[in-house]
Amino acid sequence: MSAAGAGPAGRRQVVLVGLPGVGKATVGTLLARTCGLDFVDADDRLEARRGRTIAETFAADGEPAFRVSRRTPSSSCCPGPVSSRWAGEP
């Protein structure tokens, strides 16, 4: 469920990737807190950008539109040192 690599400006980055409901945000929050780092959740960023929850997006626009909204490249979506991202994201 995890991958590590160089983030922006060569900084190390931990990225948690997985299917919905597997605990990426829970693990990411605990890991970031333990290491004294910031945690960025892709779903939180998406909700902030759209101004509504994921459930509201599903209800209003349907699943296909929601999937399209998740196509933002991860580097611009979640720049934090510890982040969670969507499985299958570009």
MOPAC internal coordinates of N, CA, C and O (Angstrom, degrees):
PM7 1SCF
backbone

  N    0.0000 0     0.00 0     0.00 0    0    0    0
  C    1.4371 1     0.00 0     0.00 0    1    0    0
  C    1.5157 1   111.69 1     0.00 0    2    1    0
  O    1.2310 1   118.90 1  -177.10 1    3    2    1
  N    1.3054 1   119.70 1     2.90 1    3    2    1
  C    1.4589 1   118.69 1  -177.52 1    5    3    2
  C    1.5178 1   111.58 1  -135.48 1    6    5    3
  O    1.2310 1   122.24 1   -19.90 1    7    6    5
  N    1.3174 1   113.31 1   160.10 1    7    6    5
  C    1.4487 1   121.16 1   175.09 1    9    7    6
  C    1.5203 1   107.22 1  -146.16 1   10    9    7
  O    1.2310 1   119.92 1   -30.87 1   11   10    9
  N    1.2913 1   117.76 1   149.13 1   11   10    9
  C    1.4585 1   120.61 1   177.63 1   13   11   10
  C    1.5112 1   108.45 1  -127.61 1   14   13   11
  O    1.2310 1   120.91 1   -32.53 1   15   14   13
  N    1.3033 1   115.87 1   147.47 1   15   14   13
  C    1.4533 1   119.43 1   179.57 1   17   15   14
  C    1.5013 1   110.11 1  -169.20 1   18   17   15
  O    1.2310 1   121.11 1     4.97 1   19   18   17
  N    1.3112 1   115.48 1  -175.03 1   19   18   17
  C    1.4547 1   120.42 1   179.26 1   21   19   18
  C    1.5115 1   108.92 1   -83.34 1   22   21   19
  O    1.2310 1   120.69 1   -51.28 1   23   22   21
  N    1.3080 1   116.28 1   128.72 1   23   22   21
  C    1.4540 1   122.12 1   178.13 1   25   23   22
  C    1.5149 1   110.28 1   -94.01 1   26   25   23
  O    1.2310 1   120.60 1    20.50 1   27   26   25
  N    1.3478 1   116.47 1  -159.50 1   27   26   25
  C    1.4573 1   120.85 1   179.01 1   29   27   26
  C    1.5190 1   111.71 1   -55.88 1   30   29   27
  O    1.2310 1   120.70 1   -39.13 1   31   30   29
  N    1.2939 1   116.28 1   140.87 1   31   30   29
  C    1.4697 1   123.92 1   177.72 1   33   31   30
  C    1.5170 1   112.31 1    57.30 1   34   33   31
  O    1.2310 1   120.07 1  -151.00 1   35   34   33
  N    1.3430 1   117.47 1    29.00 1   35   34   33
  C    1.4492 1   121.38 1   176.36 1   37   35   34
  C    1.5117 1   115.56 1    78.26 1   38   37   35
  O    1.2310 1   119.62 1  -176.01 1   39   38   37
  N    1.3365 1   118.33 1     3.99 1   39   38   37
  C    1.4634 1   120.50 1   178.69 1   41   39   38
  C    1.5170 1   109.55 1   -70.76 1   42   41   39
  O    1.2310 1   120.54 1   -32.49 1   43   42   41
  N    1.3178 1   116.57 1   147.51 1   43   42   41
  C    1.4622 1   121.54 1   175.12 1   45   43   42
  C    1.5153 1   109.02 1   -70.91 1   46   45   43
  O    1.2310 1   121.36 1   -31.93 1   47   46   45
  N    1.3232 1   114.99 1   148.07 1   47   46   45
  C    1.4495 1   119.77 1  -175.71 1   49   47   46
  C    1.5215 1   109.16 1  -143.44 1   50   49   47
  O    1.2310 1   120.20 1   -41.17 1   51   50   49
  N    1.3276 1   117.22 1   138.83 1   51   50   49
  C    1.4573 1   122.70 1   174.53 1   53   51   50
  C    1.5152 1   106.85 1  -108.15 1   54   53   51
  O    1.2310 1   120.70 1   -52.88 1   55   54   53
  N    1.3234 1   116.27 1   127.12 1   55   54   53
  C    1.4593 1   121.68 1  -178.33 1   57   55   54
  C    1.5184 1   108.53 1  -124.11 1   58   57   55
  O    1.2310 1   120.49 1   -57.51 1   59   58   57
  N    1.3204 1   116.67 1   122.49 1   59   58   57
  C    1.4583 1   122.15 1   177.24 1   61   59   58
  C    1.5256 1   108.06 1   -97.61 1   62   61   59
  O    1.2310 1   120.60 1   -54.59 1   63   62   61
  N    1.3193 1   116.46 1   125.41 1   63   62   61
  C    1.4590 1   121.84 1  -177.19 1   65   63   62
  C    1.5176 1   108.35 1  -126.67 1   66   65   63
  O    1.2310 1   120.75 1   -43.95 1   67   66   65
  N    1.3124 1   116.17 1   136.05 1   67   66   65
  C    1.4565 1   118.95 1   177.77 1   69   67   66
  C    1.5090 1   112.04 1   179.85 1   70   69   67
  O    1.2310 1   121.45 1    -4.36 1   71   70   69
  N    1.3062 1   114.83 1   175.64 1   71   70   69
  C    1.4525 1   121.91 1   179.96 1   73   71   70
  C    1.5241 1   110.72 1   -71.79 1   74   73   71
  O    1.2310 1   119.69 1   -18.01 1   75   74   73
  N    1.3322 1   118.20 1   161.99 1   75   74   73
  C    1.4587 1   121.16 1   178.90 1   77   75   74
  C    1.5316 1   111.78 1   -57.69 1   78   77   75
  O    1.2310 1   121.33 1   -42.50 1   79   78   77
  N    1.3162 1   115.05 1   137.50 1   79   78   77
  C    1.4554 1   121.02 1   173.71 1   81   79   78
  C    1.5134 1   116.67 1    83.85 1   82   81   79
  O    1.2310 1   119.49 1  -173.97 1   83   82   81
  N    1.3273 1   118.58 1     6.03 1   83   82   81
  C    1.4647 1   119.63 1  -178.03 1   85   83   82
  C    1.5321 1   113.30 1   -86.30 1   86   85   83
  O    1.2310 1   120.02 1   171.42 1   87   86   85
  N    1.3304 1   117.58 1    -8.58 1   87   86   85
  C    1.4626 1   119.85 1   176.18 1   89   87   86
  C    1.5062 1   115.89 1   105.93 1   90   89   87
  O    1.2310 1   119.52 1  -160.44 1   91   90   89
  N    1.3154 1   118.53 1    19.56 1   91   90   89
  C    1.4670 1   120.86 1  -179.58 1   93   91   90
  C    1.5264 1   111.89 1   -58.26 1   94   93   91
  O    1.2310 1   120.38 1   133.94 1   95   94   93
  N    1.3166 1   116.89 1   -46.06 1   95   94   93
  C    1.4672 1   120.24 1  -178.10 1   97   95   94
  C    1.5277 1   111.02 1   -67.64 1   98   97   95
  O    1.2310 1   120.12 1   141.05 1   99   98   97
  N    1.3153 1   117.37 1   -38.95 1   99   98   97
  C    1.4601 1   120.94 1   179.04 1  101   99   98
  C    1.5170 1   111.00 1   -64.03 1  102  101   99
  O    1.2310 1   120.52 1   129.50 1  103  102  101
  N    1.3297 1   116.61 1   -50.50 1  103  102  101
  C    1.4618 1   121.36 1   179.94 1  105  103  102
  C    1.5271 1   110.53 1   -64.83 1  106  105  103
  O    1.2310 1   120.52 1   136.82 1  107  106  105
  N    1.3333 1   116.61 1   -43.18 1  107  106  105
  C    1.4610 1   120.30 1  -179.89 1  109  107  106
  C    1.5134 1   112.96 1   -61.75 1  110  109  107
  O    1.2310 1   120.63 1   137.84 1  111  110  109
  N    1.3265 1   116.39 1   -42.16 1  111  110  109
  C    1.4606 1   120.82 1   177.98 1  113  111  110
  C    1.5210 1   111.27 1   -62.37 1  114  113  111
  O    1.2310 1   120.51 1   133.92 1  115  114  113
  N    1.3274 1   116.62 1   -46.08 1  115  114  113
  C    1.4699 1   120.89 1   179.96 1  117  115  114
  C    1.5257 1   111.47 1   -65.52 1  118  117  115
  O    1.2310 1   120.51 1   136.94 1  119  118  117
  N    1.3280 1   116.63 1   -43.06 1  119  118  117
  C    1.4636 1   120.64 1   179.33 1  121  119  118
  C    1.5252 1   110.95 1   -63.03 1  122  121  119
  O    1.2310 1   120.41 1   132.93 1  123  122  121
  N    1.3052 1   116.82 1   -47.07 1  123  122  121
  C    1.4641 1   120.09 1  -179.61 1  125  123  122
  C    1.5200 1   111.22 1   -62.34 1  126  125  123
  O    1.2310 1   120.72 1   136.18 1  127  126  125
  N    1.3181 1   116.22 1   -43.82 1  127  126  125
  C    1.4771 1   120.24 1   179.55 1  129  127  126
  C    1.5269 1   110.23 1   -61.89 1  130  129  127
  O    1.2310 1   120.17 1   136.19 1  131  130  129
  N    1.3163 1   117.28 1   -43.81 1  131  130  129
  C    1.4613 1   121.83 1  -179.26 1  133  131  130
  C    1.5294 1   111.55 1   -63.25 1  134  133  131
  O    1.2310 1   120.60 1   142.59 1  135  134  133
  N    1.3205 1   116.46 1   -37.41 1  135  134  133
  C    1.4711 1   121.14 1  -177.47 1  137  135  134
  C    1.5288 1   113.21 1   -91.49 1  138  137  135
  O    1.2310 1   120.24 1   176.62 1  139  138  137
  N    1.3334 1   117.15 1    -3.38 1  139  138  137
  C    1.4572 1   119.93 1  -178.36 1  141  139  138
  C    1.5182 1   113.09 1    71.09 1  142  141  139
  O    1.2310 1   120.49 1  -146.87 1  143  142  141
  N    1.3253 1   116.67 1    33.13 1  143  142  141
  C    1.4593 1   122.31 1  -178.32 1  145  143  142
  C    1.5212 1   110.53 1  -115.15 1  146  145  143
  O    1.2310 1   120.91 1   -11.01 1  147  146  145
  N    1.3156 1   115.86 1   168.99 1  147  146  145
  C    1.4610 1   121.47 1   174.43 1  149  147  146
  C    1.5221 1   109.30 1   -85.49 1  150  149  147
  O    1.2310 1   121.10 1   -31.90 1  151  150  149
  N    1.3363 1   115.51 1   148.10 1  151  150  149
  C    1.4575 1   121.90 1   175.13 1  153  151  150
  C    1.5125 1   108.66 1  -116.97 1  154  153  151
  O    1.2310 1   120.30 1   -47.16 1  155  154  153
  N    1.3373 1   117.04 1   132.84 1  155  154  153
  C    1.4600 1   122.81 1   177.67 1  157  155  154
  C    1.5195 1   108.12 1  -122.38 1  158  157  155
  O    1.2310 1   120.67 1   -56.68 1  159  158  157
  N    1.3357 1   116.32 1   123.32 1  159  158  157
  C    1.4616 1   121.85 1   179.65 1  161  159  158
  C    1.5266 1   109.50 1  -101.66 1  162  161  159
  O    1.2310 1   120.19 1   -50.83 1  163  162  161
  N    1.3192 1   117.25 1   129.17 1  163  162  161
  C    1.4583 1   122.20 1  -177.89 1  165  163  162
  C    1.5249 1   111.52 1   -60.09 1  166  165  163
  O    1.2310 1   119.91 1   139.71 1  167  166  165
  N    1.3242 1   117.78 1   -40.29 1  167  166  165
  C    1.4626 1   120.05 1  -179.98 1  169  167  166
  C    1.5239 1   111.15 1   -64.28 1  170  169  167
  O    1.2310 1   120.31 1   139.34 1  171  170  169
  N    1.3309 1   117.02 1   -40.66 1  171  170  169
  C    1.4627 1   119.90 1   177.99 1  173  171  170
  C    1.5220 1   111.06 1   -62.21 1  174  173  171
  O    1.2310 1   120.46 1   137.51 1  175  174  173
  N    1.3326 1   116.73 1   -42.49 1  175  174  173
  C    1.4666 1   121.00 1   179.04 1  177  175  174
  C    1.5204 1   110.95 1   -64.35 1  178  177  175
  O    1.2310 1   120.59 1   139.06 1  179  178  177
  N    1.3380 1   116.48 1   -40.94 1  179  178  177
  C    1.4646 1   120.64 1   179.49 1  181  179  178
  C    1.5290 1   110.55 1   -64.43 1  182  181  179
  O    1.2310 1   120.42 1   136.03 1  183  182  181
  N    1.3204 1   116.80 1   -43.97 1  183  182  181
  C    1.4677 1   120.29 1   179.10 1  185  183  182
  C    1.5264 1   110.82 1   -62.56 1  186  185  183
  O    1.2310 1   120.14 1   138.33 1  187  186  185
  N    1.3201 1   117.34 1   -41.67 1  187  186  185
  C    1.4658 1   120.80 1   178.95 1  189  187  186
  C    1.5255 1   110.81 1   -64.23 1  190  189  187
  O    1.2310 1   120.35 1   137.84 1  191  190  189
  N    1.3208 1   116.94 1   -42.16 1  191  190  189
  C    1.4600 1   121.55 1  -179.10 1  193  191  190
  C    1.5280 1   111.64 1   -65.69 1  194  193  191
  O    1.2310 1   120.42 1   141.38 1  195  194  193
  N    1.3378 1   116.80 1   -38.62 1  195  194  193
  C    1.4665 1   121.03 1  -177.75 1  197  195  194
  C    1.5252 1   112.94 1   -88.35 1  198  197  195
  O    1.2310 1   120.06 1   162.72 1  199  198  197
  N    1.3316 1   117.49 1   -17.28 1  199  198  197
  C    1.4474 1   120.39 1   179.85 1  201  199  198
  C    1.5166 1   114.44 1    75.33 1  202  201  199
  O    1.2310 1   120.39 1  -158.80 1  203  202  201
  N    1.3195 1   116.85 1    21.20 1  203  202  201
  C    1.4696 1   121.79 1   177.27 1  205  203  202
  C    1.5210 1   109.23 1  -159.15 1  206  205  203
  O    1.2310 1   121.34 1   -17.60 1  207  206  205
  N    1.3368 1   115.04 1   162.40 1  207  206  205
  C    1.4591 1   119.53 1  -178.56 1  209  207  206
  C    1.5281 1   110.58 1   -72.58 1  210  209  207
  O    1.2310 1   121.25 1   -14.21 1  211  210  209
  N    1.3115 1   115.21 1   165.79 1  211  210  209
  C    1.4635 1   119.96 1   176.71 1  213  211  210
  C    1.5220 1   110.04 1   -63.05 1  214  213  211
  O    1.2310 1   120.54 1   139.41 1  215  214  213
  N    1.3250 1   116.56 1   -40.59 1  215  214  213
  C    1.4739 1   119.84 1   177.95 1  217  215  214
  C    1.5278 1   111.29 1   -60.28 1  218  217  215
  O    1.2310 1   120.56 1   139.55 1  219  218  217
  N    1.3257 1   116.54 1   -40.45 1  219  218  217
  C    1.4650 1   120.29 1   177.82 1  221  219  218
  C    1.5257 1   111.20 1   -65.67 1  222  221  219
  O    1.2310 1   120.46 1   140.86 1  223  222  221
  N    1.3203 1   116.72 1   -39.14 1  223  222  221
  C    1.4615 1   120.46 1   177.77 1  225  223  222
  C    1.5230 1   110.62 1   -63.47 1  226  225  223
  O    1.2310 1   120.47 1   134.96 1  227  226  225
  N    1.3327 1   116.71 1   -45.04 1  227  226  225
  C    1.4711 1   120.86 1   177.08 1  229  227  226
  C    1.5205 1   110.38 1   -57.84 1  230  229  227
  O    1.2310 1   120.61 1   132.79 1  231  230  229
  N    1.3384 1   116.45 1   -47.21 1  231  230  229
  C    1.4656 1   120.88 1  -176.22 1  233  231  230
  C    1.5345 1   111.77 1   -65.87 1  234  233  231
  O    1.2310 1   120.43 1   139.10 1  235  234  233
  N    1.3195 1   116.78 1   -40.90 1  235  234  233
  C    1.4603 1   120.76 1  -175.43 1  237  235  234
  C    1.5231 1   113.37 1   -81.09 1  238  237  235
  O    1.2310 1   120.32 1   140.14 1  239  238  237
  N    1.3282 1   116.99 1   -39.86 1  239  238  237
  C    1.4636 1   120.68 1  -170.30 1  241  239  238
  C    1.5262 1   114.32 1  -114.59 1  242  241  239
  O    1.2310 1   119.99 1   164.14 1  243  242  241
  N    1.3307 1   117.63 1   -15.86 1  243  242  241
  C    1.4524 1   121.29 1  -177.71 1  245  243  242
  C    1.5165 1   112.58 1    87.71 1  246  245  243
  O    1.2310 1   121.29 1   -14.14 1  247  246  245
  N    1.3165 1   115.14 1   165.86 1  247  246  245
  C    1.4650 1   120.56 1  -177.40 1  249  247  246
  C    1.5244 1   113.55 1   -63.52 1  250  249  247
  O    1.2310 1   118.71 1   138.05 1  251  250  249
  N    1.3454 1   120.07 1   -41.95 1  251  250  249
  C    1.4736 1   118.04 1  -179.29 1  253  251  250
  C    1.5309 1   113.13 1   -57.77 1  254  253  251
  O    1.2310 1   120.18 1   137.74 1  255  254  253
  N    1.3255 1   117.26 1   -42.26 1  255  254  253
  C    1.4634 1   120.08 1   179.15 1  257  255  254
  C    1.5262 1   110.88 1   -66.22 1  258  257  255
  O    1.2310 1   120.77 1   142.25 1  259  258  257
  N    1.3219 1   116.14 1   -37.75 1  259  258  257
  C    1.4622 1   120.16 1   177.32 1  261  259  258
  C    1.5239 1   110.38 1   -61.70 1  262  261  259
  O    1.2310 1   120.00 1   134.85 1  263  262  261
  N    1.3212 1   117.61 1   -45.15 1  263  262  261
  C    1.4725 1   121.10 1  -179.89 1  265  263  262
  C    1.5221 1   110.71 1   -61.63 1  266  265  263
  O    1.2310 1   120.05 1   140.96 1  267  266  265
  N    1.3187 1   117.51 1   -39.04 1  267  266  265
  C    1.4659 1   120.92 1   177.40 1  269  267  266
  C    1.5303 1   109.92 1   -62.72 1  270  269  267
  O    1.2310 1   120.14 1   140.28 1  271  270  269
  N    1.3391 1   117.34 1   -39.72 1  271  270  269
  C    1.4633 1   120.65 1  -178.42 1  273  271  270
  C    1.5182 1   112.13 1   -66.04 1  274  273  271
  O    1.2310 1   120.05 1   160.24 1  275  274  273
  N    1.3110 1   117.52 1   -19.76 1  275  274  273
  C    1.4731 1   121.39 1   179.87 1  277  275  274
  C    1.5206 1   112.70 1   -86.53 1  278  277  275
  O    1.2310 1   119.44 1  -174.41 1  279  278  277
  N    1.2970 1   118.67 1     5.59 1  279  278  277
  C    1.4639 1   120.80 1  -176.48 1  281  279  278
  C    1.5185 1   114.39 1   -85.56 1  282  281  279
  O    1.2310 1   119.92 1  -172.80 1  283  282  281
  N    1.3216 1   117.75 1     7.20 1  283  282  281
  C    1.4600 1   120.89 1   175.18 1  285  283  282
  C    1.5209 1   108.55 1   -64.25 1  286  285  283
  O    1.2310 1   119.51 1   -51.50 1  287  286  285
  N    1.3250 1   118.55 1   128.50 1  287  286  285
  C    1.4677 1   118.83 1   178.85 1  289  287  286
  C    1.5225 1   111.33 1   -55.21 1  290  289  287
  O    1.2310 1   120.92 1   -41.14 1  291  290  289
  N    1.3091 1   115.85 1   138.86 1  291  290  289
  C    1.4597 1   121.58 1  -173.96 1  293  291  290
  C    1.5199 1   113.52 1   -60.31 1  294  293  291
  O    1.2310 1   119.44 1   148.48 1  295  294  293
  N    1.3212 1   118.68 1   -31.52 1  295  294  293
  C    1.4588 1   119.96 1  -177.59 1  297  295  294
  C    1.5185 1   111.78 1   -63.10 1  298  297  295
  O    1.2310 1   119.90 1   147.46 1  299  298  297
  N    1.3276 1   117.79 1   -32.54 1  299  298  297
  C    1.4597 1   119.24 1   178.07 1  301  299  298
  C    1.5146 1   111.22 1   -87.73 1  302  301  299
  O    1.2310 1   120.41 1   156.13 1  303  302  301
  N    1.3280 1   116.82 1   -23.87 1  303  302  301
  C    1.4557 1   120.84 1  -177.89 1  305  303  302
  C    1.5196 1   111.56 1   -78.23 1  306  305  303
  O    1.2310 1   119.99 1   133.82 1  307  306  305
  N    1.2981 1   117.62 1   -46.18 1  307  306  305
  C    1.4706 1   121.68 1  -172.33 1  309  307  306
  C    1.5162 1   111.15 1  -132.29 1  310  309  307
  O    1.2310 1   120.51 1   -97.26 1  311  310  309
  N    1.3329 1   116.63 1    82.74 1  311  310  309
  C    1.4574 1   119.52 1  -176.45 1  313  311  310
  C    1.5260 1   115.09 1   -83.06 1  314  313  311
  O    1.2310 1   119.32 1  -179.12 1  315  314  313
  N    1.3222 1   118.91 1     0.88 1  315  314  313
  C    1.4603 1   121.56 1  -174.83 1  317  315  314
  C    1.5137 1   114.20 1   -70.01 1  318  317  315
  O    1.2310 1   120.48 1   -17.16 1  319  318  317
  N    1.3361 1   116.69 1   162.84 1  319  318  317
  C    1.4576 1   121.21 1   178.77 1  321  319  318
  C    1.5304 1   112.46 1   -67.77 1  322  321  319
  O    1.2310 1   120.27 1   153.30 1  323  322  321
  N    1.3437 1   117.09 1   -26.70 1  323  322  321
  C    1.4670 1   121.95 1   174.06 1  325  323  322
  C    1.5202 1   105.85 1  -128.23 1  326  325  323
  O    1.2310 1   120.34 1   -56.33 1  327  326  325
  N    1.3243 1   116.96 1   123.67 1  327  326  325
  C    1.4536 1   119.03 1  -178.01 1  329  327  326
  C    1.5127 1   111.21 1  -145.66 1  330  329  327
  O    1.2310 1   121.55 1   -20.24 1  331  330  329
  N    1.3320 1   114.64 1   159.76 1  331  330  329
  C    1.4622 1   120.16 1   172.74 1  333  331  330
  C    1.5092 1   108.14 1  -117.10 1  334  333  331
  O    1.2310 1   121.52 1   -36.46 1  335  334  333
  N    1.3066 1   114.69 1   143.54 1  335  334  333
  C    1.4593 1   120.77 1  -176.54 1  337  335  334
  C    1.5061 1   110.02 1  -137.36 1  338  337  335
  O    1.2310 1   121.10 1   -10.42 1  339  338  337
  N    1.2880 1   115.50 1   169.58 1  339  338  337
  C    1.4589 1   121.51 1  -175.76 1  341  339  338
  C    1.5144 1   111.62 1   -85.28 1  342  341  339
  O    1.2310 1   120.79 1   -39.33 1  343  342  341
  N    1.2966 1   116.09 1   140.67 1  343  342  341
  C    1.4592 1   120.38 1   173.53 1  345  343  342
  C    1.5207 1   108.26 1   -63.62 1  346  345  343
  O    1.2310 1   120.10 1   -44.07 1  347  346  345
  N    1.3043 1   117.42 1   135.93 1  347  346  345
  C    1.4560 1   121.71 1   178.81 1  349  347  346
  C    1.5117 1   113.64 1    82.69 1  350  349  347
  O    1.2310 1   119.74 1  -173.66 1  351  350  349
  N    1.3031 1   118.11 1     6.34 1  351  350  349
  C    1.4692 1   122.02 1   179.48 1  353  351  350
  C    1.5143 1   109.94 1   -70.75 1  354  353  351
  O    1.2310 1   120.26 1   -34.56 1  355  354  353
  N    1.3479 1   117.11 1   145.44 1  355  354  353
  C    1.4790 1   119.17 1   177.60 1  357  355  354
  C    1.5146 1   112.19 1   -66.60 1  358  357  355
  O    1.2310 1   120.10 1   180.00 1  359  358  357

